Amino acid sequence: MKNRLNTLYKANLIGNKVDILPRKGKMTILFNEAVRSSETFFTQINADVFNYLDKINHHAFRLLFYYKSHINFKEDRRLDYCYVGRETLKVRLKMGSSTIQEANEQLTKNKLIKITKHMLERREEDYDDNNELIFDRYNNHYSVTEKMM
């Protein structure tokens, strides 16, 4: 956790370097207001997420932020979910399938996300021009729960 916070400090996203993590009590983190108020994309999540640090690992923490940052609330489509593919997550976050699966399980167990699974389905047309069976496969939908908004 200390390394992650200091990475944010080096990137000028927070204003204070973390030398020691407190064992008890609270810790103050000063966000760079210039970055937060700029026109660049910046994902905010409820501060209660820090209450789950002993229940979810850092991979789950990263996935939660990824899902939240890829929900487009400003579009008229009113999508309240991220629909990223597993292979995309593996490449972008440099995680393996089992790590992603374990992180998703931690997030759903703690009710931080909801996953709507989509299975492989047959199409109505059934066969293409080469007489091969046609299947549709849609990505799962990952919704961040209200308490993390």
N, C-alpha and C positions, 0 to 999 in steps of 0.2 A: 504494500500500500504506500509506503514511504517513497519507494522508487517511482511509482505511478504519479504521485503528487509532485515530486520534483521534476518529472518529465513535463508536467503541465506548467510548472514554474519556468523551466528552461524555454518552453514555447511561448512564454509571456501570456499565458491564459489565466494564471493566478498570480497574485502579487506577493505572496510570502513563501519563502523556502521552508521546508519541513525538515528540521534536524532530528527531532525526537517525536515519536507518536505517543500521545498520552495513553496510559494504561486505563485510567478512569477519568470520568468527567468529559468535558467538551473540548473541541478543537476549533479554532477559528480559521477559516479559509477566505482570503480576500480575492474576489474575482476581478479580473481586469475589465472595468466598466466600458472602456473604449472598444474592446473586442465584442462584448455583449451587446452594446447598442449600435454597432456598425451594421452595414447592410449584408455582411457575410452571414452564412448559415451558422447557427449556434444552437445546439440542442440543450434544452433545460429539462431537468427531471426533478421530481419532488425530493426534497432533502431527506425525507424518511427512508430513502434508499440506503442511507448509511446505517440504519438500524438492522439491515439484513447482511452486513458484512461478515458476520459470524455464521450465516446460514447459506450464503452463496459464495462461490469462489470468484476469482478475478475474471475468468472466462465468461461466467454468467453475467457479471457486471458489464463487461464489454458488449456482450450480445444484447443486453437490455438497452443500452445506449444506441446500439446499431439499429435495433428494431424501431425505437422511438424516433431516431433521426431520419428514418426512411418512410415514415408515415407523412403523407402530404395533406395537411389539414386545410391548406389554402385553396386547393382545387375544388371545383364545383362537383366533382364526383362523390364527395363525402365519404371517402374511404377512411376507415379508422383502423386500418391494419397495414402491415408491411407484408409483401408477398415475394420475398427473396428466396432463391433456390439454394439448396444445400451446397452445391458445387461453387456457387458465387460466394457464399460465406467462407468456405474453405480457402478460396484464393484471397479474398479481401482481408480476412482476419488472420490468415495463416494458422488455422486450427484444423485438426483432423475430425473426421466424422464422429468418432466416439466422444471426443471432447465437446463437440457441438451438442450431441445427444445428451450427455451428462449435464451440461449447462442448461439446456432447455428443461430437463427434468427438475433441476433445482429451482428454476424460475417458475415453473407451473406448480410445483409443490408448495412454494411460498406465495402463490397466487399473485405473482408480479406480471405474468403474461398469460394469455389464453391462446392456444393453438387450435385452429380449425384445420383438420387434416383433409386432404383431397387424394383420393385413390385413383389408380389407373382405371379409366373408363372406356368402354367401346363407343364408337361413334354410331350415329344412326345410319350413315351410308355403309358402314361395315368394311367394304373393300375398296381399294384404289384401282387405278388403271392396270397395275401389274398383278392384280388379284391377291394383294397382300392385305391382311387385316389391319385396320386403322384404329389406333388408340389415342386418346387424349390424356395428357398428364398435366395437371395444374399444380403450381407451387402451393404449399401450405400458407395459411394466413396467420400472421403473428400479431396479436393485439396486445398492447400494453394496457394493463388494468387502470381503472380510474384513480386508484390511490397513488400511482406513480406519475400522473399527469401534472 
